[in-house]
Amino acid sequence: MMITYLIDGNNLMWKMPELKKLAKENSPESREKLIFKLDRFFAGKKFKIILFFDGAPNEIVRSNKMRIKFSYAEPADVLIREEMDRLKTKHTGVVVSSDAWIRDYAKVNGCKALRSEEFVHELEKASQTDEEEARIKGIDDSEILSLFGEEK
């Protein structure tokens, strides 16, 4: 069974300092950067991801990994709840939101619920791991040998 993430994009942006400033300016760049971060986080993982935003799109936004939904005139929470109701196996759902009522609804319906802050922490941990792996891959054999007093 595939895990389905239902993510409140607006909530998540407001919990990420680097995106919060852009979100305050109502910049479409904040959405684009969030999508990019989530695409990287979920790359190579077999999850279904649906990202929800309040309002309408300012421009076309695309993702390689996620379906993106805009709520237009209603709050995104309404769409998240409807999507939760459509899940055939509720225990495979993971809801990411700062709104207590939607997390409570998720739990009552058998889904896992994460606060946006918790999910941001997971994103940051993954980003640090990616940076460390890139640094390690950037070290060539001669540098490693010199650390141990040997020459190539």
C-alpha positions as CSV (number, residue, x, y, z in Angstrom):
1,M,0.0,0.0,0.0
2,M,1.3,3.4,-1.0
3,I,1.5,6.1,1.7
4,T,-0.3,9.3,0.7
5,Y,0.9,12.7,2.0
6,L,-1.7,15.5,2.1
7,I,0.3,18.7,2.7
8,D,-1.1,22.1,3.5
9,G,1.4,24.2,1.5
10,N,0.5,27.6,3.0
11,N,0.9,26.3,6.6
12,L,4.3,24.8,5.7
13,M,5.6,28.0,4.0
14,W,4.8,30.0,7.1
15,K,6.9,27.6,9.2
16,M,10.0,27.9,7.0
17,P,11.9,31.1,7.7
18,E,13.4,31.3,4.2
19,L,9.9,31.0,2.6
20,K,8.0,33.0,5.2
21,K,9.5,36.3,4.0
22,L,8.5,35.5,0.4
23,A,5.1,34.4,1.5
24,K,4.5,37.7,3.3
25,E,5.2,39.5,0.0
26,N,2.7,37.1,-1.6
27,S,5.4,36.0,-4.0
28,P,4.8,33.1,-6.3
29,E,8.4,32.3,-5.7
30,S,7.6,31.1,-2.2
31,R,5.3,28.4,-3.7
32,E,7.9,27.5,-6.3
33,K,10.7,27.1,-3.7
34,L,8.5,25.0,-1.5
35,I,7.6,22.7,-4.4
36,F,11.3,22.4,-5.3
37,K,12.2,21.5,-1.7
38,L,9.4,18.9,-1.5
39,D,10.4,17.4,-4.8
40,R,13.9,16.9,-3.5
41,F,12.7,15.5,-0.2
42,F,10.5,13.0,-1.8
43,A,12.8,12.1,-4.7
44,G,13.3,8.3,-5.0
45,K,10.6,7.6,-2.4
46,K,7.5,5.8,-3.4
47,F,4.8,8.0,-1.9
48,K,1.8,9.8,-3.4
49,I,1.9,13.4,-2.5
50,I,-0.8,16.0,-2.9
51,L,0.1,19.6,-2.0
52,F,-2.7,22.1,-1.3
53,F,-2.6,25.8,-1.5
54,D,-5.2,28.4,-0.5
55,G,-6.4,30.6,-3.4
56,A,-5.6,30.5,-7.1
57,P,-2.3,29.9,-8.9
58,N,-0.4,33.1,-9.9
59,E,1.2,31.2,-12.6
60,I,1.6,27.6,-13.7
61,V,3.5,25.5,-11.1
62,R,4.7,22.1,-11.9
63,S,6.1,19.3,-9.9
64,N,7.8,16.0,-10.9
65,K,6.5,14.2,-7.8
66,M,3.4,15.8,-6.6
67,R,-0.1,16.7,-7.6
68,I,-0.8,20.4,-6.7
69,K,-4.3,21.6,-5.9
70,F,-5.5,25.1,-5.4
71,S,-8.6,25.9,-3.2
72,Y,-9.7,29.1,-5.0
73,A,-12.6,30.5,-3.0
74,E,-12.5,28.0,-0.1
75,P,-9.8,27.2,2.5
76,A,-7.4,24.4,1.5
77,D,-8.4,22.6,4.6
78,V,-11.8,21.8,2.9
79,L,-9.9,20.1,0.0
80,I,-7.6,18.2,2.4
81,R,-10.6,16.9,4.3
82,E,-12.3,15.8,1.1
83,E,-9.2,14.1,-0.1
84,M,-8.9,12.3,3.3
85,D,-12.4,11.1,2.9
86,R,-11.5,9.6,-0.5
87,L,-8.6,7.5,0.8
88,K,-9.6,3.9,0.6
89,T,-7.2,2.8,3.4
90,K,-7.1,5.6,5.9
91,H,-4.1,4.4,7.8
92,T,-2.0,5.1,4.7
93,G,-2.7,8.8,4.9
94,V,-0.3,11.4,6.4
95,V,-1.7,14.9,6.9
96,V,0.7,17.8,7.3
97,S,-1.0,20.9,8.7
98,S,-0.7,23.6,11.4
99,D,-4.4,23.5,11.9
100,A,-5.4,21.5,14.9
101,W,-8.9,20.7,13.7
102,I,-7.7,19.1,10.4
103,R,-5.0,17.1,12.3
104,D,-7.7,15.9,14.8
105,Y,-10.0,14.9,11.9
106,A,-7.1,13.0,10.4
107,K,-6.4,11.1,13.6
108,V,-10.1,10.3,14.2
109,N,-10.2,8.9,10.6
110,G,-7.1,6.7,11.1
111,C,-4.6,8.9,9.3
112,K,-1.3,10.0,10.8
113,A,-1.1,13.7,11.5
114,L,2.0,15.9,11.6
115,R,2.3,19.5,12.6
116,S,3.9,21.6,9.9
117,E,6.8,22.4,12.3
118,E,7.5,18.6,12.7
119,F,7.6,18.2,9.0
120,V,9.9,21.2,8.5
121,H,12.3,19.5,11.0
122,E,12.2,16.4,8.8
123,L,13.0,18.5,5.7
124,E,15.9,20.2,7.4
125,K,17.4,16.9,8.6
126,A,17.2,15.5,5.1
127,S,18.8,18.6,3.6
128,Q,21.7,18.4,6.1
129,T,22.2,14.7,5.1
130,D,22.2,15.7,1.4
131,E,24.8,18.4,2.0
132,E,27.0,16.0,4.0
133,E,26.8,13.3,1.3
134,A,27.7,15.9,-1.4
135,R,30.8,17.0,0.6
136,I,31.8,13.4,1.1
137,K,31.4,12.7,-2.6
138,G,33.5,15.8,-3.4
139,I,36.5,14.5,-1.5
140,D,39.0,12.7,-3.8
141,D,41.1,9.7,-3.0
142,S,44.3,11.7,-2.6
143,E,42.8,13.9,0.1
144,I,41.7,10.8,2.0
145,L,45.1,9.2,1.7
146,S,46.8,12.4,2.9
147,L,44.7,12.3,6.0
148,F,46.3,9.0,6.9
149,G,49.8,10.1,5.9
150,E,49.9,8.1,2.8
151,E,50.5,9.1,-0.8
152,K,48.8,7.9,-3.9
